[in-house]
Amino acid sequence: MTRVLFGNWLKEFDDDVVAKKRNIPLILYNCSAHRLYAELKALKILFLPPNVTAKLQPLDMGIIQNFKAIIIVATMQNCFRKAGFVCSLTSAASVEHVVFDVVEDALQEWRETIETQLVSDADDLDDFAAADDALWMTEELDDSTIVREVQASRGAILG
């Protein structure tokens, strides 16, 4: 992201927050595009310390997403079994056994994640599994594509 694009977005975001009569902190990576000296009314900019990327890298590498994928596969397999697409279960005890297996598999994956020191043993599985639920998922774009799309949308608006 370029400094100009970020500055424009930041100003618009600040105006929105001012309109809602709120004040919020905004935590940013310490990079040159984020170094702005514009006067903001409702945002307090806080920067992560230098070299914090190494500590956050396991999350950046998609560990959360991989862990969720394992759980989703196990859940889907269980759904197929319940729907009768795979060998049918004959009793409620069998269903409980399958559900127990899915939960046990998730806990085993969590233990292995802790053992490989990708997360701290102080971290909680539920918090970890829900860490990216509120994130917006979008395709990855490079700077030139973003600039073209923003300029095209502004041209259409001003048009």
Backbone as ProteinMPNN parsed JSONL, in Angstrom:
{"seq_chain_A": "MTRVLFGNWLKEFDDDVVAKKRNIPLILYNCSAHRLYAELKALKILFLPPNVTAKLQPLDMGIIQNFKAIIIVATMQNCFRKAGFVCSLTSAASVEHVVFDVVEDALQEWRETIETQLVSDADDLDDFAAADDALWMTEELDDSTIVREVQASRGAILG", "coords_chain_A": {"N_chain_A": [[0.853, -1.166, 0.0], [0.537, 2.213, -0.776], [1.838, 5.266, 0.595], [0.242, 7.513, 0.098], [-2.294, 6.437, -0.612], [-2.86, 5.089, 1.783], [-2.879, 7.255, 3.543], [-5.093, 8.718, 2.575], [-7.159, 6.85, 3.023], [-6.951, 6.644, 5.809], [-7.625, 9.24, 6.654], [-10.317, 9.378, 5.774], [-11.366, 7.327, 7.354], [-10.901, 8.373, 9.898], [-12.607, 10.597, 9.776], [-15.088, 9.27, 9.658], [-15.118, 8.058, 12.18], [-15.072, 10.307, 13.817], [-17.568, 11.375, 13.126], [-19.196, 9.537, 14.348], [-18.765, 10.16, 16.901], [-16.673, 9.015, 18.461], [-13.652, 7.7, 19.895], [-10.794, 5.941, 19.003], [-8.14, 3.512, 19.311], [-5.65, 2.706, 16.892], [-3.853, 0.095, 15.796], [-0.848, -0.422, 14.192], [1.425, -1.972, 11.842], [4.905, -1.32, 11.862], [5.815, 0.349, 9.375], [7.014, 2.073, 6.417], [4.913, 3.125, 4.839], [2.971, 3.604, 6.674], [3.775, 5.751, 8.088], [2.636, 8.616, 8.809], [1.916, 12.028, 9.224], [-0.346, 13.363, 9.563], [-2.978, 15.296, 10.998], [-5.025, 13.796, 13.203], [-8.294, 13.398, 14.473], [-9.906, 11.608, 15.916], [-8.609, 9.238, 16.074], [-6.069, 7.324, 17.579], [-2.904, 6.608, 16.829], [-1.026, 3.733, 17.161], [2.019, 2.033, 17.116], [3.296, -1.179, 16.336], [6.04, -2.774, 17.982], [9.413, -2.762, 16.607], [10.454, -5.571, 14.639], [8.456, -7.337, 15.425], [7.178, -9.037, 13.797], [8.271, -11.607, 13.649], [7.299, -12.807, 15.922], [4.603, -12.883, 15.396], [4.512, -14.352, 13.154], [3.752, -17.187, 12.954], [0.929, -16.981, 12.947], [0.588, -15.444, 10.662], [1.384, -17.255, 8.764], [-0.703, -18.879, 8.356], [-1.529, -20.748, 10.244], [-3.749, -20.762, 11.891], [-5.779, -20.925, 9.981], [-5.135, -23.399, 8.801], [-5.513, -25.121, 10.96], [-8.252, -24.767, 11.392], [-9.135, -25.828, 8.97], [-8.585, -28.539, 9.263], [-10.382, -29.196, 11.308], [-12.782, -28.586, 10.024], [-12.804, -30.479, 7.944], [-12.994, -32.851, 9.451], [-15.468, -32.398, 10.646], [-17.134, -32.274, 8.388], [-16.833, -34.89, 7.427], [-18.073, -36.231, 9.496], [-20.66, -35.198, 9.168], [-21.321, -36.311, 6.666], [-21.349, -38.988, 7.377], [-23.514, -38.975, 9.157], [-25.553, -38.217, 7.407], [-25.769, -40.414, 5.874], [-24.248, -40.861, 3.634], [-21.901, -42.109, 3.851], [-20.797, -45.085, 5.506], [-23.505, -46.037, 7.498], [-24.515, -45.044, 10.743], [-25.492, -46.96, 13.494], [-26.555, -46.516, 15.986], [-27.362, -44.253, 18.704], [-25.243, -44.178, 20.43], [-23.113, -44.698, 18.719], [-23.087, -42.359, 17.187], [-22.461, -40.487, 19.177], [-19.916, -41.413, 19.711], [-18.56, -40.798, 17.311], [-18.738, -37.979, 17.326], [-17.276, -37.506, 19.652], [-14.797, -38.449, 18.719], [-14.18, -36.506, 16.75], [-13.904, -34.188, 18.32], [-11.84, -35.057, 19.991], [-9.815, -35.417, 18.076], [-9.428, -32.743, 17.311], [-8.459, -31.672, 19.701], [-6.09, -33.147, 19.917], [-4.676, -32.207, 17.668], [-4.341, -29.591, 18.539], [-2.691, -29.99, 20.782], [-0.389, -30.931, 19.475], [0.275, -28.644, 18.033], [0.993, -26.943, 20.11], [3.188, -28.386, 21.124], [5.032, -28.154, 19.034], [5.696, -25.602, 19.37], [4.381, -23.54, 18.073], [2.38, -22.101, 19.103], [1.759, -20.683, 22.335], [1.581, -22.563, 25.376], [-0.081, -21.326, 27.075], [-2.069, -20.265, 25.585], [-5.504, -20.473, 24.557], [-7.545, -22.991, 23.154], [-10.176, -22.471, 22.146], [-10.206, -19.644, 21.895], [-8.126, -19.365, 20.087], [-9.052, -20.779, 17.831], [-11.129, -19.157, 17.068], [-9.933, -16.815, 16.368], [-9.696, -15.49, 13.878], [-12.286, -15.057, 13.047], [-13.687, -12.638, 12.806], [-12.397, -11.367, 10.788], [-12.136, -9.933, 7.542], [-12.235, -11.669, 4.57], [-10.433, -11.636, 1.61], [-9.303, -11.395, -1.791], [-5.784, -11.458, -2.587], [-4.137, -8.556, -3.491], [-1.896, -6.681, -5.531], [-0.02, -3.589, -5.19], [-0.242, -2.003, -7.55], [-2.578, -2.955, -8.764], [-4.488, -2.287, -6.843], [-4.27, 0.524, -6.863], [-5.11, 1.045, -9.519], [-7.797, 0.128, -9.382], [-8.892, 1.839, -7.427], [-8.544, 4.331, -8.658], [-10.128, 3.924, -10.919], [-12.654, 3.598, -9.75], [-13.006, 6.098, -8.605], [-12.987, 7.634, -10.911], [-15.35, 6.732, -12.083], [-17.202, 7.662, -10.258], [-16.808, 10.433, -10.346], [-17.148, 10.812, -12.995]], "CA_chain_A": [[0.0, 0.0, 0.0], [1.35, 3.423, -0.821], [1.595, 6.227, 1.667], [-0.873, 8.387, -0.289], [-3.535, 5.663, -0.458], [-3.092, 4.863, 3.206], [-3.239, 8.545, 4.132], [-6.48, 9.027, 2.196], [-8.032, 5.933, 3.755], [-6.886, 6.99, 7.226], [-8.392, 10.478, 6.838], [-11.737, 9.022, 5.661], [-11.706, 6.533, 8.533], [-10.946, 9.316, 11.016], [-13.841, 11.372, 9.632], [-16.197, 8.383, 10.044], [-15.083, 7.875, 13.634], [-15.478, 11.6, 14.382], [-19.018, 11.488, 12.925], [-19.846, 8.658, 15.328], [-18.38, 10.694, 18.213], [-15.915, 7.978, 19.16], [-12.195, 7.745, 19.823], [-10.304, 4.565, 19.01], [-6.73, 3.292, 18.974], [-5.421, 1.936, 15.671], [-2.536, -0.53, 15.932], [-0.302, -0.629, 12.853], [2.799, -2.42, 11.67], [5.863, -0.238, 11.757], [6.366, 0.381, 8.009], [7.104, 3.441, 5.909], [3.613, 3.588, 4.339], [2.143, 3.986, 7.813], [4.338, 6.941, 8.729], [1.924, 9.819, 8.399], [1.922, 13.031, 10.275], [-1.607, 14.097, 9.454], [-3.631, 15.507, 12.28], [-6.216, 12.958, 13.324], [-9.107, 13.878, 15.583], [-10.536, 10.552, 16.712], [-7.772, 8.037, 16.055], [-4.744, 7.365, 18.196], [-2.092, 5.632, 16.112], [-0.026, 3.015, 17.947], [2.811, 1.177, 16.242], [3.89, -2.381, 16.911], [7.487, -2.613, 18.097], [10.173, -3.346, 15.503], [10.733, -7.018, 14.633], [7.382, -8.118, 16.037], [6.693, -9.978, 12.788], [8.715, -12.965, 13.972], [6.412, -13.362, 16.948], [3.283, -13.08, 14.806], [4.656, -15.111, 11.92], [2.92, -18.39, 12.858], [-0.425, -16.616, 12.553], [0.658, -15.002, 9.279], [1.614, -18.405, 7.891], [-1.952, -19.595, 8.16], [-1.723, -21.85, 11.179], [-5.148, -20.746, 12.311], [-6.58, -21.429, 8.87], [-4.872, -24.834, 8.659], [-6.163, -25.803, 12.072], [-9.682, -24.766, 11.1], [-9.38, -26.744, 7.852], [-8.604, -29.898, 9.823], [-11.64, -29.343, 12.036], [-13.874, -28.587, 9.046], [-12.804, -31.788, 7.28], [-13.533, -33.836, 10.397], [-16.895, -32.117, 10.809], [-17.811, -32.691, 7.154], [-16.865, -36.351, 7.416], [-19.115, -36.606, 10.443], [-21.947, -34.877, 8.538], [-21.574, -37.326, 5.638], [-21.743, -40.226, 8.065], [-24.87, -38.792, 9.683], [-26.495, -38.136, 6.286], [-25.861, -41.729, 5.257], [-23.432, -40.952, 2.427], [-20.834, -43.037, 4.213], [-21.401, -46.128, 6.327], [-24.477, -45.47, 8.426], [-24.33, -45.332, 12.156], [-26.675, -47.718, 13.895], [-27.113, -46.161, 17.291], [-26.981, -42.951, 19.263], [-23.911, -44.348, 21.017], [-22.149, -44.56, 17.625], [-23.022, -40.934, 16.863], [-21.693, -39.853, 20.251], [-18.526, -41.83, 19.535], [-18.007, -40.017, 16.2], [-18.579, -36.605, 17.813], [-16.143, -37.547, 20.57], [-13.589, -38.579, 17.903], [-13.9, -35.213, 16.122], [-13.401, -33.305, 19.376], [-10.538, -35.585, 20.414], [-8.866, -35.089, 17.006], [-9.131, -31.312, 17.412], [-7.589, -31.481, 20.868], [-4.779, -33.715, 19.585], [-4.02, -31.237, 16.778], [-3.959, -28.455, 19.377], [-1.519, -30.406, 21.569], [0.762, -30.967, 18.564], [0.609, -27.257, 17.727], [1.71, -26.436, 21.288], [4.474, -29.086, 21.21], [5.949, -27.608, 18.031], [5.917, -24.228, 19.821], [3.77, -22.557, 17.188], [1.603, -21.268, 20.024], [2.122, -20.869, 23.736], [0.65, -23.438, 26.094], [-1.018, -20.46, 27.792], [-3.16, -19.937, 24.67], [-6.698, -21.301, 24.692], [-7.992, -23.531, 21.866], [-11.369, -21.772, 21.666], [-9.807, -18.311, 21.454], [-7.273, -19.525, 18.916], [-9.874, -21.208, 16.697], [-12.017, -18.058, 16.683], [-9.124, -15.599, 16.249], [-9.896, -14.76, 12.629], [-13.696, -15.067, 12.66], [-14.164, -11.302, 12.469], [-11.601, -10.809, 9.702], [-12.689, -9.986, 6.202], [-11.394, -12.45, 3.67], [-10.452, -11.063, 0.271], [-8.179, -11.831, -2.599], [-4.577, -10.666, -2.42], [-3.906, -7.651, -4.607], [-0.661, -5.918, -5.42], [-0.257, -2.148, -5.113], [-0.674, -1.428, -8.829], [-3.979, -3.33, -8.968], [-5.285, -1.479, -5.918], [-4.268, 1.896, -7.371], [-5.977, 1.065, -10.704], [-9.197, -0.017, -8.98], [-9.311, 3.061, -6.737], [-8.652, 5.388, -9.658], [-11.287, 3.617, -11.767], [-13.89, 3.875, -9.001], [-13.119, 7.558, -8.477], [-13.368, 8.118, -12.241], [-16.761, 6.41, -12.289], [-17.984, 8.539, -9.382], [-16.68, 11.805, -10.841], [-17.415, 10.624, -14.353]], "C_chain_A": [[0.899, 1.23, 0.0], [0.939, 4.375, 0.295], [0.385, 7.11, 1.36], [-2.211, 7.666, -0.11], [-3.87, 5.452, 1.013], [-3.528, 6.154, 3.888], [-4.677, 8.933, 3.824], [-7.463, 8.146, 2.957], [-8.1, 6.321, 5.231], [-7.713, 8.244, 7.522], [-9.89, 10.193, 6.769], [-12.201, 8.245, 6.896], [-11.826, 7.437, 9.757], [-12.23, 10.146, 10.965], [-15.065, 10.548, 10.04], [-16.271, 8.229, 11.559], [-15.502, 9.165, 14.338], [-16.995, 11.754, 14.28], [-19.79, 10.639, 13.93], [-19.529, 9.077, 16.765], [-17.685, 9.638, 19.063], [-14.429, 8.289, 19.037], [-11.708, 6.311, 19.895], [-8.804, 4.525, 18.763], [-6.65, 2.458, 17.694], [-3.993, 1.412, 15.742], [-2.039, -0.911, 14.545], [1.087, -1.254, 12.911], [3.681, -1.199, 11.473], [6.484, -0.273, 10.358], [6.263, 1.799, 7.464], [5.765, 3.972, 5.399], [2.714, 4.073, 5.472], [2.647, 5.241, 8.51], [3.685, 8.194, 8.155], [1.918, 10.793, 9.56], [0.688, 13.919, 10.168], [-2.226, 14.241, 10.839], [-4.942, 14.733, 12.298], [-6.974, 13.371, 14.576], [-9.582, 12.757, 16.494], [-9.714, 9.271, 16.772], [-6.475, 8.292, 16.797], [-3.95, 6.243, 17.542], [-1.047, 5.058, 17.06], [0.713, 2.08, 16.998], [3.317, -0.038, 17.004], [5.388, -2.171, 17.01], [8.203, -3.219, 16.887], [10.386, -4.845, 15.718], [9.665, -7.854, 15.326], [6.853, -9.17, 15.06], [7.083, -11.406, 13.124], [7.818, -13.613, 15.016], [5.029, -13.661, 16.387], [3.318, -14.005, 13.592], [3.84, -16.402, 11.884], [1.478, -18.085, 12.468], [-0.449, -16.193, 11.095], [0.796, -16.175, 8.317], [0.368, -19.275, 7.753], [-2.19, -20.749, 9.099], [-3.174, -21.909, 11.627], [-6.008, -21.349, 11.215], [-6.371, -22.926, 8.68], [-5.564, -25.631, 9.753], [-7.671, -25.878, 11.834], [-10.01, -25.741, 9.971], [-9.452, -28.184, 8.344], [-9.93, -30.156, 10.525], [-12.815, -29.41, 11.06], [-13.96, -29.928, 8.329], [-13.408, -32.843, 8.197], [-15.033, -33.641, 10.584], [-17.681, -32.556, 9.576], [-17.891, -34.211, 7.057], [-17.962, -36.853, 8.347], [-20.501, -36.33, 9.849], [-22.304, -35.909, 7.472], [-21.999, -38.644, 6.274], [-23.177, -40.12, 8.567], [-25.91, -38.771, 8.566], [-26.635, -39.468, 5.557], [-25.071, -41.859, 3.97], [-22.261, -41.905, 2.614], [-21.485, -44.028, 5.163], [-22.296, -45.529, 7.409], [-24.167, -45.899, 9.851], [-25.616, -45.952, 12.676], [-27.27, -47.295, 15.218], [-26.654, -44.781, 17.722], [-25.595, -43.024, 19.88], [-22.841, -44.191, 19.944], [-21.975, -43.097, 17.237], [-22.204, -40.198, 17.916], [-20.215, -40.185, 20.121], [-17.858, -41.016, 18.426], [-17.774, -38.576, 16.634], [-17.393, -36.529, 18.764], [-14.835, -37.623, 19.781], [-13.202, -37.248, 17.266], [-13.306, -34.254, 17.146], [-12.016, -33.758, 19.821], [-9.466, -35.289, 19.366], [-8.464, -33.619, 17.068], [-8.19, -31.04, 18.578], [-6.188, -32.027, 20.609], [-4.003, -32.77, 18.664], [-3.541, -30.028, 17.579], [-2.713, -28.79, 20.195], [-0.261, -30.416, 20.698], [1.207, -29.559, 18.19], [1.389, -26.637, 18.878], [3.1, -27.068, 21.364], [5.485, -28.547, 20.206], [6.225, -26.13, 18.269], [5.428, -23.189, 18.817], [2.862, -21.617, 17.973], [2.079, -21.566, 21.434], [1.125, -21.804, 24.399], [-0.322, -22.629, 26.953], [-2.203, -20.071, 26.909], [-4.296, -20.938, 24.817], [-7.178, -21.738, 23.306], [-9.188, -22.763, 21.32], [-11.033, -20.374, 21.155], [-9.008, -18.393, 20.161], [-8.106, -19.87, 17.684], [-10.776, -20.088, 16.201], [-11.252, -16.77, 16.396], [-9.396, -14.817, 14.976], [-11.345, -14.748, 12.17], [-14.191, -13.7, 12.203], [-13.385, -10.668, 11.316], [-12.333, -10.914, 8.382], [-11.724, -10.772, 5.341], [-11.54, -11.861, 2.268], [-9.26, -11.577, -0.507], [-6.971, -10.938, -2.34], [-4.356, -9.84, -3.679], [-2.564, -6.966, -4.418], [-1.0, -4.425, -5.484], [-0.8, -1.571, -6.416], [-2.138, -1.759, -9.118], [-4.889, -2.486, -8.086], [-5.391, -0.046, -6.428], [-5.197, 2.01, -8.574], [-7.454, 1.005, -10.313], [-9.715, 1.237, -8.277], [-9.49, 4.19, -7.737], [-9.86, 5.167, -10.564], [-12.589, 3.933, -11.037], [-14.082, 5.376, -8.809], [-13.535, 8.173, -9.804], [-14.834, 7.876, -12.519], [-17.649, 7.33, -11.454], [-17.985, 9.969, -9.919], [-17.191, 11.933, -12.267], [-18.193, 11.401, -15.203]], "O_chain_A": [[1.909, 1.268, 0.704], [-0.156, 4.288, 0.85], [-0.404, 7.418, 2.253], [-3.146, 8.216, 0.472], [-5.016, 5.615, 1.432], [-4.44, 6.148, 4.715], [-5.397, 9.417, 4.696], [-8.472, 8.628, 3.472], [-9.175, 6.327, 5.83], [-8.42, 8.299, 8.528], [-10.656, 10.693, 7.593], [-13.294, 8.479, 7.413], [-12.747, 7.282, 10.558], [-12.867, 10.372, 11.994], [-15.974, 11.064, 10.691], [-17.353, 8.265, 12.145], [-16.209, 9.12, 15.344], [-17.639, 12.207, 15.226], [-20.907, 10.985, 14.315], [-19.965, 8.436, 17.722], [-18.048, 9.398, 20.214], [-14.014, 9.057, 18.169], [-12.153, 5.544, 20.749], [-8.256, 5.397, 18.088], [-7.499, 1.601, 17.454], [-3.038, 2.189, 15.747], [-2.715, -1.631, 13.809], [1.823, -1.093, 13.884], [3.231, -0.169, 10.97], [7.552, -0.855, 10.169], [5.514, 2.624, 7.989], [5.505, 5.17, 5.518], [1.799, 4.865, 5.247], [2.0, 5.738, 9.432], [4.132, 8.748, 7.151], [1.915, 10.401, 10.727], [0.68, 15.064, 10.62], [-2.018, 13.411, 11.724], [-5.847, 14.992, 11.504], [-6.374, 13.659, 15.612], [-9.653, 12.934, 17.71], [-10.095, 8.321, 17.456], [-5.862, 9.349, 16.657], [-4.287, 5.068, 17.686], [-0.282, 5.795, 17.683], [0.093, 1.411, 16.171], [3.716, 0.06, 18.165], [5.957, -1.45, 16.19], [7.654, -4.094, 16.218], [10.484, -5.312, 16.852], [9.946, -8.968, 15.769], [6.154, -10.097, 15.469], [6.296, -12.326, 12.904], [7.605, -14.826, 14.996], [4.357, -14.585, 16.846], [2.273, -14.393, 13.069], [3.263, -16.698, 10.837], [0.867, -18.857, 11.729], [-1.38, -16.53, 10.364], [0.363, -16.085, 7.168], [0.408, -20.309, 7.088], [-2.975, -21.645, 8.789], [-3.755, -22.989, 11.729], [-6.867, -22.188, 11.485], [-7.332, -23.653, 8.424], [-6.133, -26.692, 9.495], [-8.29, -26.921, 12.046], [-11.045, -26.407, 10.008], [-10.293, -28.958, 7.887], [-10.531, -31.217, 10.354], [-13.738, -30.202, 11.251], [-15.052, -30.458, 8.125], [-14.24, -33.641, 7.766], [-15.782, -34.614, 10.671], [-18.759, -33.138, 9.695], [-18.917, -34.753, 6.646], [-18.688, -37.791, 8.018], [-21.414, -37.139, 10.011], [-23.455, -36.335, 7.381], [-22.893, -39.328, 5.776], [-23.963, -41.056, 8.424], [-27.028, -39.252, 8.753], [-27.52, -39.629, 4.718], [-25.202, -42.864, 3.273], [-21.708, -42.433, 1.649], [-22.624, -43.819, 5.581], [-21.888, -44.627, 8.141], [-23.63, -46.978, 10.103], [-26.709, -45.506, 12.328], [-28.393, -47.685, 15.539], [-25.698, -44.221, 17.186], [-24.851, -42.044, 19.856], [-21.781, -43.623, 20.206], [-20.858, -42.643, 16.988], [-21.35, -39.378, 17.58], [-19.358, -39.342, 20.387], [-16.714, -40.589, 18.579], [-16.722, -38.007, 16.341], [-16.595, -35.594, 18.693], [-13.867, -36.945, 20.125], [-12.023, -36.896, 17.243], [-12.313, -33.583, 16.866], [-11.12, -32.934, 20.006], [-8.335, -34.95, 19.716], [-7.291, -33.286, 16.898], [-7.238, -30.269, 18.452], [-5.203, -31.428, 21.039], [-2.806, -32.558, 18.859], [-2.456, -29.504, 17.326], [-1.792, -27.979, 20.294], [0.802, -29.966, 21.127], [2.404, -29.311, 18.044], [2.34, -25.89, 18.652], [4.081, -26.376, 21.635], [6.678, -28.492, 20.504], [6.903, -25.48, 17.472], [5.986, -22.096, 18.719], [2.61, -20.486, 17.559], [2.725, -22.584, 21.683], [-0.047, -21.833, 24.023], [-1.279, -23.182, 27.496], [-3.225, -19.603, 27.412], [-4.078, -22.101, 25.158], [-7.21, -20.925, 22.382], [-9.21, -22.434, 20.134], [-11.519, -19.965, 20.101], [-9.194, -17.584, 19.252], [-7.886, -19.31, 16.61], [-11.149, -20.073, 15.028], [-11.874, -15.726, 16.199], [-9.333, -13.587, 14.992], [-11.61, -14.455, 11.004], [-15.027, -13.615, 11.303], [-13.688, -9.544, 10.913], [-13.064, -11.875, 8.138], [-10.515, -10.546, 5.392], [-12.655, -11.618, 1.804], [-8.32, -12.129, 0.065], [-7.123, -9.79, -1.919], [-4.384, -10.364, -4.792], [-2.143, -6.7, -3.292], [-2.131, -4.051, -5.794], [-1.713, -0.746, -6.397], [-2.861, -0.925, -9.663], [-5.939, -2.023, -8.532], [-6.476, 0.536, -6.428], [-5.986, 2.951, -8.659], [-8.269, 1.751, -10.856], [-10.851, 1.652, -8.506], [-10.475, 4.926, -7.675], [-10.539, 6.124, -10.935], [-13.521, 4.474, -11.632], [-15.211, 5.865, -8.848], [-14.331, 9.112, -9.839], [-15.498, 8.718, -13.124], [-18.726, 7.73, -11.898], [-19.021, 10.633, -9.945], [-17.61, 13.007, -12.699], [-18.321, 11.085, -16.385]]}, "name": "protein", "num_of_chains": 1, "seq": "MTRVLFGNWLKEFDDDVVAKKRNIPLILYNCSAHRLYAELKALKILFLPPNVTAKLQPLDMGIIQNFKAIIIVATMQNCFRKAGFVCSLTSAASVEHVVFDVVEDALQEWRETIETQLVSDADDLDDFAAADDALWMTEELDDSTIVREVQASRGAILG"}
